[in-house]
Amino acid sequence: MSFFHEVLEEKRQIDHYLADKYRITGVQEDLSGMLLELMPPDESDNLIKLQILTAEARTYLSNLLIKQFQRDRVEKSNQDEV
């Protein structure tokens, strides 16, 4: 598989889980890539672990994490106001 297709496949996997309402609950990064932990929407113990190897997909994931943190902060502040 070409490098371009590897990047697209990793992004597709990330998007697939996030579209199914999985939440990013853990990230471990080392020299060989990133290990991503995703929790299903029902918050069961069935964590998904996804390995991200390409730098481009890791950058993409970092941007998604920032958006998730911002969304969580807004939701928390809205709950605090109630």
mmCIF file of the N, C-alpha and C atoms, coordinates in Angstrom:
data_MODEL
# 
_entry.id   MODEL 
# 
loop_
_atom_site.group_PDB 
_atom_site.id 
_atom_site.type_symbol 
_atom_site.label_atom_id 
_atom_site.label_alt_id 
_atom_site.label_comp_id 
_atom_site.label_asym_id 
_atom_site.label_entity_id 
_atom_site.label_seq_id 
_atom_site.pdbx_PDB_ins_code 
_atom_site.Cartn_x 
_atom_site.Cartn_y 
_atom_site.Cartn_z 
_atom_site.occupancy 
_atom_site.B_iso_or_equiv 
_atom_site.pdbx_formal_charge 
_atom_site.auth_seq_id 
_atom_site.auth_comp_id 
_atom_site.auth_asym_id 
_atom_site.auth_atom_id 
_atom_site.pdbx_PDB_model_num 
ATOM 1   N N  . MET A 1 1  ? 0.857   -1.169 0.000  1.00 0.00 ? 1  MET A N  1 
ATOM 2   C CA . MET A 1 1  ? 0.000   0.000  0.000  1.00 0.00 ? 1  MET A CA 1 
ATOM 3   C C  . MET A 1 1  ? 0.906   1.236  0.000  1.00 0.00 ? 1  MET A C  1 
ATOM 4   N N  . SER A 1 2  ? 0.529   2.240  -0.767 1.00 0.00 ? 2  SER A N  1 
ATOM 5   C CA . SER A 1 2  ? 1.327   3.462  -0.830 1.00 0.00 ? 2  SER A CA 1 
ATOM 6   C C  . SER A 1 2  ? 1.166   4.268  0.455  1.00 0.00 ? 2  SER A C  1 
ATOM 7   N N  . PHE A 1 3  ? 2.122   5.147  0.690  1.00 0.00 ? 3  PHE A N  1 
ATOM 8   C CA . PHE A 1 3  ? 2.095   5.970  1.898  1.00 0.00 ? 3  PHE A CA 1 
ATOM 9   C C  . PHE A 1 3  ? 0.805   6.787  1.957  1.00 0.00 ? 3  PHE A C  1 
ATOM 10  N N  . PHE A 1 4  ? 0.415   7.372  0.833  1.00 0.00 ? 4  PHE A N  1 
ATOM 11  C CA . PHE A 1 4  ? -0.809  8.172  0.772  1.00 0.00 ? 4  PHE A CA 1 
ATOM 12  C C  . PHE A 1 4  ? -2.019  7.345  1.209  1.00 0.00 ? 4  PHE A C  1 
ATOM 13  N N  . HIS A 1 5  ? -2.102  6.111  0.756  1.00 0.00 ? 5  HIS A N  1 
ATOM 14  C CA . HIS A 1 5  ? -3.232  5.245  1.116  1.00 0.00 ? 5  HIS A CA 1 
ATOM 15  C C  . HIS A 1 5  ? -3.175  4.844  2.590  1.00 0.00 ? 5  HIS A C  1 
ATOM 16  N N  . GLU A 1 6  ? -1.977  4.697  3.132  1.00 0.00 ? 6  GLU A N  1 
ATOM 17  C CA . GLU A 1 6  ? -1.853  4.393  4.558  1.00 0.00 ? 6  GLU A CA 1 
ATOM 18  C C  . GLU A 1 6  ? -2.426  5.540  5.393  1.00 0.00 ? 6  GLU A C  1 
ATOM 19  N N  . VAL A 1 7  ? -2.086  6.765  5.025  1.00 0.00 ? 7  VAL A N  1 
ATOM 20  C CA . VAL A 1 7  ? -2.593  7.939  5.735  1.00 0.00 ? 7  VAL A CA 1 
ATOM 21  C C  . VAL A 1 7  ? -4.117  7.987  5.638  1.00 0.00 ? 7  VAL A C  1 
ATOM 22  N N  . LEU A 1 8  ? -4.642  7.812  4.445  1.00 0.00 ? 8  LEU A N  1 
ATOM 23  C CA . LEU A 1 8  ? -6.101  7.839  4.265  1.00 0.00 ? 8  LEU A CA 1 
ATOM 24  C C  . LEU A 1 8  ? -6.795  6.746  5.070  1.00 0.00 ? 8  LEU A C  1 
ATOM 25  N N  . GLU A 1 9  ? -6.205  5.560  5.110  1.00 0.00 ? 9  GLU A N  1 
ATOM 26  C CA . GLU A 1 9  ? -6.809  4.457  5.855  1.00 0.00 ? 9  GLU A CA 1 
ATOM 27  C C  . GLU A 1 9  ? -6.817  4.752  7.356  1.00 0.00 ? 9  GLU A C  1 
ATOM 28  N N  . GLU A 1 10 ? -5.736  5.293  7.881  1.00 0.00 ? 10 GLU A N  1 
ATOM 29  C CA . GLU A 1 10 ? -5.708  5.631  9.306  1.00 0.00 ? 10 GLU A CA 1 
ATOM 30  C C  . GLU A 1 10 ? -6.717  6.727  9.629  1.00 0.00 ? 10 GLU A C  1 
ATOM 31  N N  . LYS A 1 11 ? -6.826  7.743  8.790  1.00 0.00 ? 11 LYS A N  1 
ATOM 32  C CA . LYS A 1 11 ? -7.817  8.795  9.007  1.00 0.00 ? 11 LYS A CA 1 
ATOM 33  C C  . LYS A 1 11 ? -9.231  8.230  8.921  1.00 0.00 ? 11 LYS A C  1 
ATOM 34  N N  . ARG A 1 12 ? -9.457  7.322  7.984  1.00 0.00 ? 12 ARG A N  1 
ATOM 35  C CA . ARG A 1 12 ? -10.772 6.709  7.825  1.00 0.00 ? 12 ARG A CA 1 
ATOM 36  C C  . ARG A 1 12 ? -11.154 5.937  9.082  1.00 0.00 ? 12 ARG A C  1 
ATOM 37  N N  . GLN A 1 13 ? -10.198 5.191  9.658  1.00 0.00 ? 13 GLN A N  1 
ATOM 38  C CA . GLN A 1 13 ? -10.476 4.433  10.878 1.00 0.00 ? 13 GLN A CA 1 
ATOM 39  C C  . GLN A 1 13 ? -10.834 5.371  12.035 1.00 0.00 ? 13 GLN A C  1 
ATOM 40  N N  . ILE A 1 14 ? -10.073 6.440  12.181 1.00 0.00 ? 14 ILE A N  1 
ATOM 41  C CA . ILE A 1 14 ? -10.351 7.414  13.238 1.00 0.00 ? 14 ILE A CA 1 
ATOM 42  C C  . ILE A 1 14 ? -11.746 8.003  13.044 1.00 0.00 ? 14 ILE A C  1 
ATOM 43  N N  . ASP A 1 15 ? -12.031 8.469  11.834 1.00 0.00 ? 15 ASP A N  1 
ATOM 44  C CA . ASP A 1 15 ? -13.335 9.078  11.546 1.00 0.00 ? 15 ASP A CA 1 
ATOM 45  C C  . ASP A 1 15 ? -14.486 8.103  11.772 1.00 0.00 ? 15 ASP A C  1 
ATOM 46  N N  . HIS A 1 16 ? -14.261 6.841  11.425 1.00 0.00 ? 16 HIS A N  1 
ATOM 47  C CA . HIS A 1 16 ? -15.303 5.818  11.597 1.00 0.00 ? 16 HIS A CA 1 
ATOM 48  C C  . HIS A 1 16 ? -15.710 5.707  13.062 1.00 0.00 ? 16 HIS A C  1 
ATOM 49  N N  . TYR A 1 17 ? -14.729 5.577  13.948 1.00 0.00 ? 17 TYR A N  1 
ATOM 50  C CA . TYR A 1 17 ? -15.050 5.431  15.371 1.00 0.00 ? 17 TYR A CA 1 
ATOM 51  C C  . TYR A 1 17 ? -15.664 6.711  15.942 1.00 0.00 ? 17 TYR A C  1 
ATOM 52  N N  . LEU A 1 18 ? -15.140 7.854  15.565 1.00 0.00 ? 18 LEU A N  1 
ATOM 53  C CA . LEU A 1 18 ? -15.689 9.107  16.089 1.00 0.00 ? 18 LEU A CA 1 
ATOM 54  C C  . LEU A 1 18 ? -17.106 9.350  15.568 1.00 0.00 ? 18 LEU A C  1 
ATOM 55  N N  . ALA A 1 19 ? -17.390 8.958  14.336 1.00 0.00 ? 19 ALA A N  1 
ATOM 56  C CA . ALA A 1 19 ? -18.745 9.089  13.789 1.00 0.00 ? 19 ALA A CA 1 
ATOM 57  C C  . ALA A 1 19 ? -19.723 8.185  14.534 1.00 0.00 ? 19 ALA A C  1 
ATOM 58  N N  . ASP A 1 20 ? -19.210 7.065  15.065 1.00 0.00 ? 20 ASP A N  1 
ATOM 59  C CA . ASP A 1 20 ? -20.042 6.157  15.857 1.00 0.00 ? 20 ASP A CA 1 
ATOM 60  C C  . ASP A 1 20 ? -20.098 6.568  17.329 1.00 0.00 ? 20 ASP A C  1 
ATOM 61  N N  . LYS A 1 21 ? -19.686 7.817  17.606 1.00 0.00 ? 21 LYS A N  1 
ATOM 62  C CA . LYS A 1 21 ? -19.769 8.421  18.947 1.00 0.00 ? 21 LYS A CA 1 
ATOM 63  C C  . LYS A 1 21 ? -18.793 7.827  19.965 1.00 0.00 ? 21 LYS A C  1 
ATOM 64  N N  . TYR A 1 22 ? -17.734 7.183  19.490 1.00 0.00 ? 22 TYR A N  1 
ATOM 65  C CA . TYR A 1 22 ? -16.680 6.762  20.410 1.00 0.00 ? 22 TYR A CA 1 
ATOM 66  C C  . TYR A 1 22 ? -15.950 8.012  20.885 1.00 0.00 ? 22 TYR A C  1 
ATOM 67  N N  . ARG A 1 23 ? -15.420 7.945  22.110 1.00 0.00 ? 23 ARG A N  1 
ATOM 68  C CA . ARG A 1 23 ? -14.674 9.068  22.678 1.00 0.00 ? 23 ARG A CA 1 
ATOM 69  C C  . ARG A 1 23 ? -13.228 8.663  22.864 1.00 0.00 ? 23 ARG A C  1 
ATOM 70  N N  . ILE A 1 24 ? -12.338 9.584  22.614 1.00 0.00 ? 24 ILE A N  1 
ATOM 71  C CA . ILE A 1 24 ? -10.921 9.346  22.818 1.00 0.00 ? 24 ILE A CA 1 
ATOM 72  C C  . ILE A 1 24 ? -10.661 9.427  24.321 1.00 0.00 ? 24 ILE A C  1 
ATOM 73  N N  . THR A 1 25 ? -10.176 8.330  24.897 1.00 0.00 ? 25 THR A N  1 
ATOM 74  C CA . THR A 1 25 ? -9.953  8.300  26.341 1.00 0.00 ? 25 THR A CA 1 
ATOM 75  C C  . THR A 1 25 ? -8.486  8.146  26.715 1.00 0.00 ? 25 THR A C  1 
ATOM 76  N N  . GLY A 1 26 ? -7.645  7.828  25.759 1.00 0.00 ? 26 GLY A N  1 
ATOM 77  C CA . GLY A 1 26 ? -6.229  7.666  26.070 1.00 0.00 ? 26 GLY A CA 1 
ATOM 78  C C  . GLY A 1 26 ? -5.380  7.733  24.826 1.00 0.00 ? 26 GLY A C  1 
ATOM 79  N N  . VAL A 1 27 ? -4.185  8.284  25.006 1.00 0.00 ? 27 VAL A N  1 
ATOM 80  C CA . VAL A 1 27 ? -3.225  8.368  23.909 1.00 0.00 ? 27 VAL A CA 1 
ATOM 81  C C  . VAL A 1 27 ? -1.848  8.073  24.481 1.00 0.00 ? 27 VAL A C  1 
ATOM 82  N N  . GLN A 1 28 ? -1.141  7.148  23.856 1.00 0.00 ? 28 GLN A N  1 
ATOM 83  C CA . GLN A 1 28 ? 0.241   6.867  24.211 1.00 0.00 ? 28 GLN A CA 1 
ATOM 84  C C  . GLN A 1 28 ? 1.067   7.013  22.944 1.00 0.00 ? 28 GLN A C  1 
ATOM 85  N N  . GLU A 1 29 ? 2.106   7.804  23.032 1.00 0.00 ? 29 GLU A N  1 
ATOM 86  C CA . GLU A 1 29 ? 2.917   8.048  21.847 1.00 0.00 ? 29 GLU A CA 1 
ATOM 87  C C  . GLU A 1 29 ? 4.345   7.615  22.121 1.00 0.00 ? 29 GLU A C  1 
ATOM 88  N N  . ASP A 1 30 ? 4.949   6.995  21.126 1.00 0.00 ? 30 ASP A N  1 
ATOM 89  C CA . ASP A 1 30 ? 6.354   6.638  21.206 1.00 0.00 ? 30 ASP A CA 1 
ATOM 90  C C  . ASP A 1 30 ? 6.979   6.817  19.819 1.00 0.00 ? 30 ASP A C  1 
ATOM 91  N N  . LEU A 1 31 ? 8.188   6.351  19.652 1.00 0.00 ? 31 LEU A N  1 
ATOM 92  C CA . LEU A 1 31 ? 8.886   6.574  18.387 1.00 0.00 ? 31 LEU A CA 1 
ATOM 93  C C  . LEU A 1 31 ? 8.262   5.817  17.215 1.00 0.00 ? 31 LEU A C  1 
ATOM 94  N N  . SER A 1 32 ? 7.526   4.767  17.489 1.00 0.00 ? 32 SER A N  1 
ATOM 95  C CA . SER A 1 32 ? 6.945   3.986  16.399 1.00 0.00 ? 32 SER A CA 1 
ATOM 96  C C  . SER A 1 32 ? 5.521   4.390  16.054 1.00 0.00 ? 32 SER A C  1 
ATOM 97  N N  . GLY A 1 33 ? 4.947   5.340  16.772 1.00 0.00 ? 33 GLY A N  1 
ATOM 98  C CA . GLY A 1 33 ? 3.598   5.778  16.454 1.00 0.00 ? 33 GLY A CA 1 
ATOM 99  C C  . GLY A 1 33 ? 2.811   6.137  17.686 1.00 0.00 ? 33 GLY A C  1 
ATOM 100 N N  . MET A 1 34 ? 1.505   6.012  17.559 1.00 0.00 ? 34 MET A N  1 
ATOM 101 C CA . MET A 1 34 ? 0.590   6.410  18.624 1.00 0.00 ? 34 MET A CA 1 
ATOM 102 C C  . MET A 1 34 ? -0.418  5.285  18.833 1.00 0.00 ? 34 MET A C  1 
ATOM 103 N N  . LEU A 1 35 ? -0.684  4.984  20.102 1.00 0.00 ? 35 LEU A N  1 
ATOM 104 C CA . LEU A 1 35 ? -1.714  4.022  20.445 1.00 0.00 ? 35 LEU A CA 1 
ATOM 105 C C  . LEU A 1 35 ? -2.888  4.804  21.010 1.00 0.00 ? 35 LEU A C  1 
ATOM 106 N N  . LEU A 1 36 ? -4.014  4.666  20.380 1.00 0.00 ? 36 LEU A N  1 
ATOM 107 C CA . LEU A 1 36 ? -5.211  5.433  20.708 1.00 0.00 ? 36 LEU A CA 1 
ATOM 108 C C  . LEU A 1 36 ? -6.218  4.521  21.381 1.00 0.00 ? 36 LEU A C  1 
ATOM 109 N N  . GLU A 1 37 ? -6.782  4.967  22.502 1.00 0.00 ? 37 GLU A N  1 
ATOM 110 C CA . GLU A 1 37 ? -7.841  4.223  23.178 1.00 0.00 ? 37 GLU A CA 1 
ATOM 111 C C  . GLU A 1 37 ? -9.160  4.955  22.962 1.00 0.00 ? 37 GLU A C  1 
ATOM 112 N N  . LEU A 1 38 ? -10.164 4.207  22.535 1.00 0.00 ? 38 LEU A N  1 
ATOM 113 C CA . LEU A 1 38 ? -11.484 4.770  22.248 1.00 0.00 ? 38 LEU A CA 1 
ATOM 114 C C  . LEU A 1 38 ? -12.532 4.032  23.071 1.00 0.00 ? 38 LEU A C  1 
ATOM 115 N N  . MET A 1 39 ? -13.408 4.804  23.712 1.00 0.00 ? 39 MET A N  1 
ATOM 116 C CA . MET A 1 39 ? -14.477 4.222  24.519 1.00 0.00 ? 39 MET A CA 1 
ATOM 117 C C  . MET A 1 39 ? -15.783 4.302  23.736 1.00 0.00 ? 39 MET A C  1 
ATOM 118 N N  . PRO A 1 40 ? -16.536 3.199  23.717 1.00 0.00 ? 40 PRO A N  1 
ATOM 119 C CA . PRO A 1 40 ? -17.821 3.223  23.003 1.00 0.00 ? 40 PRO A CA 1 
ATOM 120 C C  . PRO A 1 40 ? -18.816 4.153  23.689 1.00 0.00 ? 40 PRO A C  1 
ATOM 121 N N  . PRO A 1 41 ? -19.847 4.572  22.976 1.00 0.00 ? 41 PRO A N  1 
ATOM 122 C CA . PRO A 1 41 ? -20.808 5.534  23.528 1.00 0.00 ? 41 PRO A CA 1 
ATOM 123 C C  . PRO A 1 41 ? -21.545 5.020  24.762 1.00 0.00 ? 41 PRO A C  1 
ATOM 124 N N  . ASP A 1 42 ? -21.694 3.712  24.907 1.00 0.00 ? 42 ASP A N  1 
ATOM 125 C CA . ASP A 1 42 ? -22.381 3.183  26.087 1.00 0.00 ? 42 ASP A CA 1 
ATOM 126 C C  . ASP A 1 42 ? -21.441 3.073  27.291 1.00 0.00 ? 42 ASP A C  1 
ATOM 127 N N  . GLU A 1 43 ? -20.212 3.504  27.128 1.00 0.00 ? 43 GLU A N  1 
ATOM 128 C CA . GLU A 1 43 ? -19.185 3.523  28.171 1.00 0.00 ? 43 GLU A CA 1 
ATOM 129 C C  . GLU A 1 43 ? -18.965 2.155  28.805 1.00 0.00 ? 43 GLU A C  1 
ATOM 130 N N  . SER A 1 44 ? -19.116 1.114  27.998 1.00 0.00 ? 44 SER A N  1 
ATOM 131 C CA . SER A 1 44 ? -18.820 -0.232 28.487 1.00 0.00 ? 44 SER A CA 1 
ATOM 132 C C  . SER A 1 44 ? -17.308 -0.420 28.566 1.00 0.00 ? 44 SER A C  1 
ATOM 133 N N  . ASP A 1 45 ? -16.899 -1.581 29.013 1.00 0.00 ? 45 ASP A N  1 
ATOM 134 C CA . ASP A 1 45 ? -15.472 -1.863 29.163 1.00 0.00 ? 45 ASP A CA 1 
ATOM 135 C C  . ASP A 1 45 ? -14.814 -2.299 27.856 1.00 0.00 ? 45 ASP A C  1 
ATOM 136 N N  . ASN A 1 46 ? -15.503 -2.201 26.755 1.00 0.00 ? 46 ASN A N  1 
ATOM 137 C CA . ASN A 1 46 ? -14.980 -2.655 25.469 1.00 0.00 ? 46 ASN A CA 1 
ATOM 138 C C  . ASN A 1 46 ? -14.170 -1.563 24.791 1.00 0.00 ? 46 ASN A C  1 
ATOM 139 N N  . LEU A 1 47 ? -13.031 -1.213 25.373 1.00 0.00 ? 47 LEU A N  1 
ATOM 140 C CA . LEU A 1 47 ? -12.176 -0.194 24.773 1.00 0.00 ? 47 LEU A CA 1 
ATOM 141 C C  . LEU A 1 47 ? -11.590 -0.705 23.466 1.00 0.00 ? 47 LEU A C  1 
ATOM 142 N N  . ILE A 1 48 ? -11.531 0.176  22.502 1.00 0.00 ? 48 ILE A N  1 
ATOM 143 C CA . ILE A 1 48 ? -10.892 -0.116 21.222 1.00 0.00 ? 48 ILE A CA 1 
ATOM 144 C C  . ILE A 1 48 ? -9.506  0.501  21.269 1.00 0.00 ? 48 ILE A C  1 
ATOM 145 N N  . LYS A 1 49 ? -8.509  -0.259 20.857 1.00 0.00 ? 49 LYS A N  1 
ATOM 146 C CA . LYS A 1 49 ? -7.151  0.276  20.762 1.00 0.00 ? 49 LYS A CA 1 
ATOM 147 C C  . LYS A 1 49 ? -6.773  0.307  19.288 1.00 0.00 ? 49 LYS A C  1 
ATOM 148 N N  . LEU A 1 50 ? -6.357  1.465  18.850 1.00 0.00 ? 50 LEU A N  1 
ATOM 149 C CA . LEU A 1 50 ? -6.053  1.695  17.449 1.00 0.00 ? 50 LEU A CA 1 
ATOM 150 C C  . LEU A 1 50 ? -4.645  2.256  17.340 1.00 0.00 ? 50 LEU A C  1 
ATOM 151 N N  . GLN A 1 51 ? -3.799  1.613  16.547 1.00 0.00 ? 51 GLN A N  1 
ATOM 152 C CA . GLN A 1 51 ? -2.437  2.103  16.378 1.00 0.00 ? 51 GLN A CA 1 
ATOM 153 C C  . GLN A 1 51 ? -2.373  3.016  15.159 1.00 0.00 ? 51 GLN A C  1 
ATOM 154 N N  . ILE A 1 52 ? -1.825  4.208  15.368 1.00 0.00 ? 52 ILE A N  1 
ATOM 155 C CA . ILE A 1 52 ? -1.660  5.207  14.314 1.00 0.00 ? 52 ILE A CA 1 
ATOM 156 C C  . ILE A 1 52 ? -0.160  5.336  14.067 1.00 0.00 ? 52 ILE A C  1 
ATOM 157 N N  . LEU A 1 53 ? 0.269   5.070  12.846 1.00 0.00 ? 53 LEU A N  1 
ATOM 158 C CA . LEU A 1 53 ? 1.700   5.042  12.545 1.00 0.00 ? 53 LEU A CA 1 
ATOM 159 C C  . LEU A 1 53 ? 2.196   6.269  11.798 1.00 0.00 ? 53 LEU A C  1 
ATOM 160 N N  . THR A 1 54 ? 1.357   6.859  10.955 1.00 0.00 ? 54 THR A N  1 
ATOM 161 C CA . THR A 1 54 ? 1.836   7.966  10.124 1.00 0.00 ? 54 THR A CA 1 
ATOM 162 C C  . THR A 1 54 ? 1.762   9.292  10.868 1.00 0.00 ? 54 THR A C  1 
ATOM 163 N N  . ALA A 1 55 ? 2.737   10.135 10.628 1.00 0.00 ? 55 ALA A N  1 
ATOM 164 C CA . ALA A 1 55 ? 2.776   11.452 11.275 1.00 0.00 ? 55 ALA A CA 1 
ATOM 165 C C  . ALA A 1 55 ? 1.588   12.302 10.853 1.00 0.00 ? 55 ALA A C  1 
ATOM 166 N N  . GLU A 1 56 ? 1.153   12.163 9.622  1.00 0.00 ? 56 GLU A N  1 
ATOM 167 C CA . GLU A 1 56 ? 0.026   12.953 9.126  1.00 0.00 ? 56 GLU A CA 1 
ATOM 168 C C  . GLU A 1 56 ? -1.260  12.592 9.860  1.00 0.00 ? 56 GLU A C  1 
ATOM 169 N N  . ALA A 1 57 ? -1.489  11.311 10.077 1.00 0.00 ? 57 ALA A N  1 
ATOM 170 C CA . ALA A 1 57 ? -2.689  10.886 10.806 1.00 0.00 ? 57 ALA A CA 1 
ATOM 171 C C  . ALA A 1 57 ? -2.596  11.279 12.270 1.00 0.00 ? 57 ALA A C  1 
ATOM 172 N N  . ARG A 1 58 ? -1.391  11.267 12.844 1.00 0.00 ? 58 ARG A N  1 
ATOM 173 C CA . ARG A 1 58 ? -1.229  11.704 14.237 1.00 0.00 ? 58 ARG A CA 1 
ATOM 174 C C  . ARG A 1 58 ? -1.518  13.195 14.367 1.00 0.00 ? 58 ARG A C  1 
ATOM 175 N N  . THR A 1 59 ? -1.090  13.988 13.395 1.00 0.00 ? 59 THR A N  1 
ATOM 176 C CA . THR A 1 59 ? -1.396  15.421 13.396 1.00 0.00 ? 59 THR A CA 1 
ATOM 177 C C  . THR A 1 59 ? -2.910  15.633 13.282 1.00 0.00 ? 59 THR A C  1 
ATOM 178 N N  . TYR A 1 60 ? -3.534  14.899 12.387 1.00 0.00 ? 60 TYR A N  1 
ATOM 179 C CA . TYR A 1 60 ? -4.983  14.961 12.213 1.00 0.00 ? 60 TYR A CA 1 
ATOM 180 C C  . TYR A 1 60 ? -5.692  14.632 13.533 1.00 0.00 ? 60 TYR A C  1 
ATOM 181 N N  . LEU A 1 61 ? -5.217  13.578 14.197 1.00 0.00 ? 61 LEU A N  1 
ATOM 182 C CA . LEU A 1 61 ? -5.801  13.170 15.469 1.00 0.00 ? 61 LEU A CA 1 
ATOM 183 C C  . LEU A 1 61 ? -5.606  14.240 16.541 1.00 0.00 ? 61 LEU A C  1 
ATOM 184 N N  . SER A 1 62 ? -4.457  14.881 16.552 1.00 0.00 ? 62 SER A N  1 
ATOM 185 C CA . SER A 1 62 ? -4.199  15.950 17.531 1.00 0.00 ? 62 SER A CA 1 
ATOM 186 C C  . SER A 1 62 ? -5.208  17.075 17.374 1.00 0.00 ? 62 SER A C  1 
ATOM 187 N N  . ASN A 1 63 ? -5.524  17.428 16.149 1.00 0.00 ? 63 ASN A N  1 
ATOM 188 C CA . ASN A 1 63 ? -6.524  18.466 15.904 1.00 0.00 ? 63 ASN A CA 1 
ATOM 189 C C  . ASN A 1 63 ? -7.910  18.024 16.378 1.00 0.00 ? 63 ASN A C  1 
ATOM 190 N N  . LEU A 1 64 ? -8.233  16.766 16.171 1.00 0.00 ? 64 LEU A N  1 
ATOM 191 C CA . LEU A 1 64 ? -9.518  16.252 16.650 1.00 0.00 ? 64 LEU A CA 1 
ATOM 192 C C  . LEU A 1 64 ? -9.585  16.246 18.171 1.00 0.00 ? 64 LEU A C  1 
ATOM 193 N N  . LEU A 1 65 ? -8.465  15.933 18.820 1.00 0.00 ? 65 LEU A N  1 
ATOM 194 C CA . LEU A 1 65 ? -8.417  15.959 20.284 1.00 0.00 ? 65 LEU A CA 1 
ATOM 195 C C  . LEU A 1 65 ? -8.675  17.357 20.823 1.00 0.00 ? 65 LEU A C  1 
ATOM 196 N N  . ILE A 1 66 ? -8.077  18.351 20.199 1.00 0.00 ? 66 ILE A N  1 
ATOM 197 C CA . ILE A 1 66 ? -8.283  19.742 20.622 1.00 0.00 ? 66 ILE A CA 1 
ATOM 198 C C  . ILE A 1 66 ? -9.761  20.096 20.511 1.00 0.00 ? 66 ILE A C  1 
ATOM 199 N N  . LYS A 1 67 ? -10.393 19.708 19.415 1.00 0.00 ? 67 LYS A N  1 
ATOM 200 C CA . LYS A 1 67 ? -11.823 19.980 19.247 1.00 0.00 ? 67 LYS A CA 1 
ATOM 201 C C  . LYS A 1 67 ? -12.649 19.270 20.314 1.00 0.00 ? 67 LYS A C  1 
ATOM 202 N N  . GLN A 1 68 ? -12.286 18.009 20.638 1.00 0.00 ? 68 GLN A N  1 
ATOM 203 C CA . GLN A 1 68 ? -13.017 17.273 21.663 1.00 0.00 ? 68 GLN A CA 1 
ATOM 204 C C  . GLN A 1 68 ? -12.876 17.963 23.016 1.00 0.00 ? 68 GLN A C  1 
ATOM 205 N N  . PHE A 1 69 ? -11.673 18.406 23.368 1.00 0.00 ? 69 PHE A N  1 
ATOM 206 C CA . PHE A 1 69 ? -11.465 19.101 24.644 1.00 0.00 ? 69 PHE A CA 1 
ATOM 207 C C  . PHE A 1 69 ? -12.280 20.390 24.699 1.00 0.00 ? 69 PHE A C  1 
ATOM 208 N N  . GLN A 1 70 ? -12.317 21.126 23.605 1.00 0.00 ? 70 GLN A N  1 
ATOM 209 C CA . GLN A 1 70 ? -13.088 22.370 23.577 1.00 0.00 ? 70 GLN A CA 1 
ATOM 210 C C  . GLN A 1 70 ? -14.573 22.082 23.741 1.00 0.00 ? 70 GLN A C  1 
ATOM 211 N N  . ARG A 1 71 ? -15.073 21.061 23.068 1.00 0.00 ? 71 ARG A N  1 
ATOM 212 C CA . ARG A 1 71 ? -16.480 20.675 23.183 1.00 0.00 ? 71 ARG A CA 1 
ATOM 213 C C  . ARG A 1 71 ? -16.807 20.263 24.613 1.00 0.00 ? 71 ARG A C  1 
ATOM 214 N N  . ASP A 1 72 ? -15.911 19.475 25.211 1.00 0.00 ? 72 ASP A N  1 
ATOM 215 C CA . ASP A 1 72 ? -16.133 19.023 26.589 1.00 0.00 ? 72 ASP A CA 1 
ATOM 216 C C  . ASP A 1 72 ? -16.175 20.204 27.557 1.00 0.00 ? 72 ASP A C  1 
ATOM 217 N N  . ARG A 1 73 ? -15.301 21.179 27.329 1.00 0.00 ? 73 ARG A N  1 
ATOM 218 C CA . ARG A 1 73 ? -15.257 22.341 28.213 1.00 0.00 ? 73 ARG A CA 1 
ATOM 219 C C  . ARG A 1 73 ? -16.547 23.144 28.102 1.00 0.00 ? 73 ARG A C  1 
ATOM 220 N N  . VAL A 1 74 ? -17.061 23.321 26.889 1.00 0.00 ? 74 VAL A N  1 
ATOM 221 C CA . VAL A 1 74 ? -18.296 24.064 26.691 1.00 0.00 ? 74 VAL A CA 1 
ATOM 222 C C  . VAL A 1 74 ? -19.467 23.312 27.346 1.00 0.00 ? 74 VAL A C  1 
ATOM 223 N N  . GLU A 1 75 ? -19.521 21.993 27.144 1.00 0.00 ? 75 GLU A N  1 
ATOM 224 C CA . GLU A 1 75 ? -20.585 21.202 27.746 1.00 0.00 ? 75 GLU A CA 1 
ATOM 225 C C  . GLU A 1 75 ? -20.522 21.287 29.269 1.00 0.00 ? 75 GLU A C  1 
ATOM 226 N N  . LYS A 1 76 ? -19.316 21.230 29.834 1.00 0.00 ? 76 LYS A N  1 
ATOM 227 C CA . LYS A 1 76 ? -19.170 21.296 31.293 1.00 0.00 ? 76 LYS A CA 1 
ATOM 228 C C  . LYS A 1 76 ? -19.603 22.651 31.821 1.00 0.00 ? 76 LYS A C  1 
ATOM 229 N N  . SER A 1 77 ? -19.222 23.734 31.128 1.00 0.00 ? 77 SER A N  1 
ATOM 230 C CA . SER A 1 77 ? -19.620 25.062 31.597 1.00 0.00 ? 77 SER A CA 1 
ATOM 231 C C  . SER A 1 77 ? -21.137 25.250 31.476 1.00 0.00 ? 77 SER A C  1 
ATOM 232 N N  . ASN A 1 78 ? -21.750 24.656 30.464 1.00 0.00 ? 78 ASN A N  1 
ATOM 233 C CA . ASN A 1 78 ? -23.208 24.734 30.333 1.00 0.00 ? 78 ASN A CA 1 
ATOM 234 C C  . ASN A 1 78 ? -23.901 23.973 31.451 1.00 0.00 ? 78 ASN A C  1 
ATOM 235 N N  . GLN A 1 79 ? -23.332 22.838 31.862 1.00 0.00 ? 79 GLN A N  1 
ATOM 236 C CA . GLN A 1 79 ? -23.906 22.073 32.972 1.00 0.00 ? 79 GLN A CA 1 
ATOM 237 C C  . GLN A 1 79 ? -23.732 22.813 34.282 1.00 0.00 ? 79 GLN A C  1 
ATOM 238 N N  . ASP A 1 80 ? -22.620 23.508 34.454 1.00 0.00 ? 80 ASP A N  1 
ATOM 239 C CA . ASP A 1 80 ? -22.376 24.252 35.686 1.00 0.00 ? 80 ASP A CA 1 
ATOM 240 C C  . ASP A 1 80 ? -23.342 25.421 35.845 1.00 0.00 ? 80 ASP A C  1 
ATOM 241 N N  . GLU A 1 81 ? -23.801 25.977 34.719 1.00 0.00 ? 81 GLU A N  1 
ATOM 242 C CA . GLU A 1 81 ? -24.728 27.111 34.776 1.00 0.00 ? 81 GLU A CA 1 
ATOM 243 C C  . GLU A 1 81 ? -26.114 26.682 35.200 1.00 0.00 ? 81 GLU A C  1 
ATOM 244 N N  . VAL A 1 82 ? -26.459 25.416 34.972 1.00 0.00 ? 82 VAL A N  1 
ATOM 245 C CA . VAL A 1 82 ? -27.805 24.925 35.289 1.00 0.00 ? 82 VAL A CA 1 
ATOM 246 C C  . VAL A 1 82 ? -27.954 24.629 36.716 1.00 0.00 ? 82 VAL A C  1 
# 
